[in-house]
Amino acid sequence: MKNVLEVKQVCVSYKEGKHQKEVLKDISFEVRENEILGLVGESGCGKSTLSKAILGFVKTEKGEIVHYTKRPQMIFQDPFSSLNPCKKVEWILEEPLRMQKVSKKERRERVLAMGEKVGLTREQLKRYPGELSGGQRQRVSIAAALIQGTKFLIADEPVSALDVTIQKQIMELMVQLQEELGLSILFISHDLNVIYQMCDRVLVMKDGKIEEEQETEALFANPRSPYTKLLLEGLPK
Ligand SMILES: Nc1ncnc2c1ncn2[C@@H]1O[C@H](COP(=O)(O)OP(=O)(O)OP(=O)(O)O)[C@@H](O)[C@H]1O
């Protein structure tokens, strides 16, 4: 199986007063074609810094990040921060196509088709983001990430702000789109239940290091690192 991304021995530090604080410590892993790779770890362990490093938003001190496809598109926990509140959903979805000089007719067709794929009605496409529910807004950000044909997504806690029923719907949608479009998704979450349901493989991160990497079933059945064991002990049976 081919890789869409390789992260090789990456280190990232932030400035803390006069000192440098090392936040990512010698991180290596790959994201394969057509898989959902989970990244789990407690708050502050460096998950968001890792996604910023992959996108080139923070400088890596050491190591190498190799992309084999177009740069990934992000899906965030709170789509409000990433969706322009002053524009209607259909305008937001058309915008990247407009930049690529796609004709008006084709833009329209692609937006309607993508709306349908993510479960948004034509009427919802005519609303502003603020006139949608949290789950519907997350559908918009998924559509916005996919409309340019990107095959690689980074989803940073995409369902954490949603209540359980809506969470389930968005998770099902992401799995369905992943299978249908052959996507690769780096799925960041602090919630092991969500990771278990969504991911093919899992990276467990602690204090800026990868503690463990395993196929999902194997990781839940036979965790290798004491830290993963501890995380799993916290789960209801
Ligand atoms: N711009 C920055 N400058 C200095 N320190 C930072 C910066 N961004 C993050 N940090 C620190 O780096 C560490 C890792 O932060 P990061 O946001 O990557 O963690 P996280 O695992 O994504 O946490 P959460 O799950 O709470 O979002 C934290 O100690 C954080 O305080």
Ligand as a Chemical Component Dictionary entry (heavy atoms), coordinates in Angstrom:
data_LIG
# 
_chem_comp.id                   LIG 
_chem_comp.type                 NON-POLYMER 
_chem_comp.pdbx_formal_charge   0 
_chem_comp.three_letter_code    LIG 
# 
loop_
_chem_comp_atom.comp_id 
_chem_comp_atom.atom_id 
_chem_comp_atom.alt_atom_id 
_chem_comp_atom.type_symbol 
_chem_comp_atom.charge 
_chem_comp_atom.model_Cartn_x 
_chem_comp_atom.model_Cartn_y 
_chem_comp_atom.model_Cartn_z 
_chem_comp_atom.pdbx_ordinal 
LIG N1  N1  N 0 2.290  28.774 19.693 1  
LIG C1  C1  C 0 2.722  28.179 20.797 2  
LIG N2  N2  N 0 3.703  28.737 21.563 3  
LIG C2  C2  C 0 4.165  28.126 22.672 4  
LIG N3  N3  N 0 3.695  26.944 23.142 5  
LIG C3  C3  C 0 2.712  26.354 22.448 6  
LIG C4  C4  C 0 2.160  26.933 21.254 7  
LIG N4  N4  N 0 1.191  26.117 20.782 8  
LIG C5  C5  C 0 1.123  25.076 21.638 9  
LIG N5  N5  N 0 2.026  25.209 22.635 10 
LIG C6  C6  C 0 2.284  24.256 23.738 11 
LIG O1  O1  O 0 2.718  23.045 23.152 12 
LIG C7  C7  C 0 2.163  21.912 23.817 13 
LIG C8  C8  C 0 1.387  21.067 22.828 14 
LIG O2  O2  O 0 0.239  21.789 22.379 15 
LIG P1  P1  P 0 -0.791 21.209 21.296 16 
LIG O3  O3  O 0 -1.823 22.261 21.039 17 
LIG O4  O4  O 0 -0.042 20.698 20.132 18 
LIG O5  O5  O 0 -1.411 20.004 22.119 19 
LIG P2  P2  P 0 -2.723 19.124 21.832 20 
LIG O6  O6  O 0 -2.335 17.716 22.099 21 
LIG O7  O7  O 0 -3.247 19.427 20.475 22 
LIG O8  O8  O 0 -3.705 19.636 22.945 23 
LIG P3  P3  P 0 -5.330 19.764 22.907 24 
LIG O9  O9  O 0 -5.843 18.378 22.775 25 
LIG O10 O10 O 0 -5.646 20.393 24.226 26 
LIG O11 O11 O 0 -5.659 20.641 21.740 27 
LIG C9  C9  C 0 1.303  22.479 24.940 28 
LIG O12 O12 O 0 2.086  22.452 26.125 29 
LIG C10 C10 C 0 1.028  23.909 24.512 30 
LIG O13 O13 O 0 0.881  24.757 25.634 31 
# 
loop_
_chem_comp_bond.comp_id 
_chem_comp_bond.atom_id_1 
_chem_comp_bond.atom_id_2 
_chem_comp_bond.value_order 
_chem_comp_bond.pdbx_ordinal 
LIG N1  C1  SING 1  
LIG C1  N2  SING 2  
LIG C1  C4  DOUB 3  
LIG N2  C2  DOUB 4  
LIG C2  N3  SING 5  
LIG N3  C3  DOUB 6  
LIG C3  C4  SING 7  
LIG C3  N5  SING 8  
LIG C4  N4  SING 9  
LIG N4  C5  DOUB 10 
LIG C5  N5  SING 11 
LIG N5  C6  SING 12 
LIG C6  O1  SING 13 
LIG C6  C10 SING 14 
LIG O1  C7  SING 15 
LIG C7  C8  SING 16 
LIG C7  C9  SING 17 
LIG C8  O2  SING 18 
LIG O2  P1  SING 19 
LIG P1  O3  DOUB 20 
LIG P1  O4  SING 21 
LIG P1  O5  SING 22 
LIG O5  P2  SING 23 
LIG P2  O6  DOUB 24 
LIG P2  O7  SING 25 
LIG P2  O8  SING 26 
LIG O8  P3  SING 27 
LIG P3  O9  DOUB 28 
LIG P3  O10 SING 29 
LIG P3  O11 SING 30 
LIG C9  O12 SING 31 
LIG C9  C10 SING 32 
LIG C10 O13 SING 33 
# 
